[in-house]
Amino acid sequence: MKRVITFGEIMMRLNPEGYLRLVQAQRLEATFAGGEANAAVSLANYGIDAAFVTKLPAHEVGQCAVNALRQYGVDTSLIVRGGKRLGVFFCEKGASQRASKVIYDRENSAIALASRTDFDWKKIFENADWFHWTGITPALGGELPEICMDACRTAKEMGVQISCDLNFRKKLWTSEQAEKVMSGLMPYVDVCIANEEDAKDVFGIEAANTDINSGKLDHQGYVSVAEQLCQRFGFKKVAFTLRGSISATDNDWAGMLYADGQAYFSPTYRVHIVDRVGGGDSFGGGLIYALLEGKSDQEAINFAVAASCLKHSVEHDFNMMSVAEVEALASGNASGRVQR
């Protein structure tokens, strides 16, 4: 069985029921989420041996996060316990022309205050085939840029494939800070994952003839961005999610995988959104699974996009889909008819 290590922050997600606004809510639903944790859950659901690495408080709230991962078969044995608090974010789901909104309360979380000595990367990467992290992790500050560098160097020395989702978050750091840190980490990465904005916000590389706010996407512009990223950092593959935003409720959803000078585009799905948060992480999880399973580049992007398309129909951040369900959609069964 293939083994994947993911590293980052997991937080408590608090959201009103349904489509209530935060100022209306009398009750909040509590679940757990984080970019790399979301990817680990996807991979575990697909039958991959997925382990999530982080630092969590040793109290009951930290244990709730551990239990949430264990519920879906994620290996939590490498999680470091310590620190005083778990990060929290509040999520208000948008609808129609009202955008979704996320408010973070994560300052001084256990992982943000972690030290380089907390993680024994040689032990962590024993028997590992793949290492996945996102740009959110070094953006948390403290020693995390150096910790991510330690992880990438060790993974590379041990022959572990590395993927990174750029995941730029302007509430965590500036574009200038992101470029400085991420430029040092990118040469270790084999597979770079991004969306319409990340390459521009982090590295100043912009897709031509594209307006993400109007939903206008130009395929050749993204091919050019992927080529420039590969030339600059030596990536083996670059994957983009391509979101055409019609409204907060309805999007066109597709993806591109660039490898060996060739671009592969998935079918485009018209998605009616139940919950979009975690959609990019489910794309990353699907792509990693497909590549580990030896699927062709076209099959891999088709699987990743189908997986993330289905995630948009699932409440909260974790993707609850099986390989069979994803492959059914990727093979063209998009009717949504009742299965009996």
N, C-alpha and C positions, 0 to 999 in steps of 0.2 A: 504494500500500500504506500502511495506517495505521501510524503509528510511536508506540510507547509507551516512556517512560523510567521505570525503577524505580530506587529509591535506598535503600540500606541495607547491612547487614552480611551477608557470606557466611562461613560457618564450616566447619571439618572436623567431620563427624559420625562418631563411633566407636561401634559397637554390636556386641554379641555376635551370633554366628550364631543364627538362629532365635529361640527363646524362652528361651534361656539367661539367667540372671541375671548381672550383672557379676561377682559374686564367684565364679561358676562358670567364667567364660570363660577359655580359653587363647589365643584369637585374637579380634581385633576387626576388623570390616569398616570400611573408610574410604571415605566419600563426602563430598559437599559440599552445603550447604544454608543457607538463610536466607529469611525471609519474602518479601522482595521479589525475591530471586533465584529462588525457587520460582515466583512469579507470572510472572517473565520467561520461564522455561522453558516453562510452560504456553502462554503467548502465542506464543512462537516455534513450538511444535508445532502451533498453530492457523494458522500462516502469517502472523502479525503480525510486523512489523519491531520487535523488542523489544531494547532496550539496557539493560544493568544498570550502574549507577554506584556505585562504592564506592572505598575505599582499601585496597590490599593490599601486603604486603611484596614487595620486588623479588626475593626468593630463590625457590628451587625450590618450596617449599610453597605460596607465593602463586601461582606459575605453575600448579600443579596445580588450584587453584580456578578460574583463568581457563580452563584447558583443559576443565574439567568443563562450564562454561557454553558454550564454543564448540562442544562436541560436539553440543549441541542447537540450534545456530543462533542463540544469543544474541550480540548485538553487544557486545563487550568493549572497544571502542576508546576509550571514555570513562573507563575505570578508571584512577584515579590510583595510581601505585606509590610506596611509601615506608613507613616504620615498620618495626618489628622482628618483630611476631608476628601470626599468624592465630588468631582465636578458635577454640576447640574445644568441642564438647559431646558428652557420653556419653548414649546413648539405650538404655534397657532396655525392650523391648516387653512390655506386660502381656498377661495372658490370663485369661479367666474373671473371677473376682472380684479378681485381682491387678492393680492399676493399672499403667499405663506410668509410667516415671520418666525425667526428663531432668536431668542434672547439667551445669552450665555452667562453662567455664573460658575466659572471654573478657575478663577485666580487662586493660586496657592494650593492647588489640588496635589494629592500625593505624587502623581506622576510628574507634575510640573516641578516639584522640588526634589526629584530623584537625583541620585549621584551616580557617577560612572562605575563606582564600586558595587552598585546594587546588582549588576548584570554580568554573569559569567557567560559570555557569548560563545566560547568554545563548547561549553556544556550545552547551551541552548540549541546550537546548530548540529549537535550529534544526530546523525541519521536523517538530517533535513535535506529536502530536495529544492525548496523554494523559500525565499524570504520576501515578505510584503510589508511595506510601510507607506505612509502618506506624508505630504508636506505639512499636515497639521501638527505632527509630532515635534519636529524641531522648532516650529513656530511658537510652541508653548514656553520657550525660553529656558532660563536656568542652564543646566548642563546638557539639555537634550540635543542641541546640535552636535556636541562632542559624542554623546551616547549613540546617536544615529551613525556618526562616522565610525565609531568603534564597531558597531554592528555590521555596517557595510564592508569594512575592511576584513573582518573576520569571516563573514559569509563568502566573500570573494576568495580569500585564502583557502577556504574549505570546499570550494567548487559548488557553492549553492547559488542557484539562479536568483536574481534580485529584480523585483518590480516595485515601482513607486507611482502612486497617484499624486500628481502635483497638488491638487486640492488647496489652492490658494484661499486664505481666509483673511480679508482685509481688517477684520476686527481683532486679529492676533498680531499682525505685523505689516509693515509697509512693503511695497513692491521692491524698494531698494534693499531692505533687509532680507527679503525672500531671495532675491537674485544672488546676493553675496553668499548666503548659506547654501542654497540649493545648487549653485554652480560648482561648489566643492564636492557635493555628494553625488551629483548626476553621473560622473564618469564610472561609478561603480554599478550603475543600474543597467540591466539588460532590456527590460520592458518598461517603457514610460507610458503612463495613462494620464489623460487630461480631458478637459471639456473645451467648450467654445472660447472660454475666457482665460484659462490658466496660462497658456503659452504666452499670451500677450501680457498678462499681469505680472508674471514672474520673470520672463526673459525678453519681453518687448517684441515678440514675434507674433504678428497678427495675420489672420486669414483675410485675403483680399475679397472684396465684393460680398461682405457678410455683415448683416445687422442682426445681432442676437435678439434685440428687443422686438423687432418686427417679425422674427422667425425666418428671415432670409438667410439661407446657407449656401455657400458656393463650394462644391466638392473640390475643385482644382485648387482653391485657396488653402484647404486643409492638407492636401497633398504637399503643397509648397512648405507649409509649416512643419510637417513631419520630416521632410527632406532636410530642412534647416536644423531641426533638433538632432537628427541623426548625424549630420555633418559636424555639429558643434560638440556633441557629447559621446558619439559612438554607440548609440542605442542599437540593439539588434531589431527591436520592434517598437513602434509607437502606435498607441490606440487612442482614438477620440470618441467620446460620445457626442452625438449631434442632435441637439434638442431644438426643435422649431416651436417656439412658444406662441401658441394661439391665444391662450388664456391660462389662468392658474388651474383650470379644470381640464383643459384639453391641450395636448402637445402632440407634435410629430416627433417620433423617437427613432434614431438610427445610430449607426456607428461606422467607423473606418479603422482598419488595421493596415499599417504600412510596414512592409518587411522586404528586404532585398531589392529595393527600388521599385516595388510594386504596391499599389494601393488596392485594398479589398473593401468594398462597401456592402453593408448588410441591407436587407429589405427595410423599408420605412413603415413604422406602425403608427396609426392614429390612436393615441392613448387617452382614455378617460380616467383621470387620476383619482384614486382613493387616498393615497399618501405618497408623496414624491420623495420625502426625506429618506436617504439611504439608497436611492436609485443608482447613483454612481458607484457606490460600494458593491452593489449586487452585480454591476457590470464587471468590476474588477475581479470579483470572486468567480464569475462565470468564465472570464477570459483565462484566468489562471488554471481553472479546472480543465478547460478545453485544450490548452497548450500542454499541460501535464499528461493528458490522455492521448496526446499525439495527433490531435485533429489538425487538418490542414488550416492554413491561414484563413481561407474563406469560411470553412466550417467553424473556426474559433470565433470569428467576429459575429457570425450568425447566432451562435450559441450565447455569447455574452450579451448581445442586444436582446435576444428573446428572453433571457433570464431577467434582465433589468426591466424590460417591458412588463413582464408578469409581476415584478416587485411593486410596480406602481399601483397594483390592485390590492396590495396587502397593507393592513394597518401596521403602523410603527416601523422601525428601521430594519428589523431582521427580515430577510427574504425566506419564505417558507416553502419554496418550490422544490420539487424533486427533479432529478435528471430526466425522467420520462416526460414530465410535464413541459420542461423547457424544450426538449428535443421534439415534442409534438408540435409546439408552436414554430420552432425553427424549420421544421419540415413543411410548414404551410397550413397547419390546422389552427386558424385564427378565428373560427366561428364563435367560440365561447358557448357552444351548445352543451346542455346538461350531459354529464357522463354517467351512465347507468350500468 
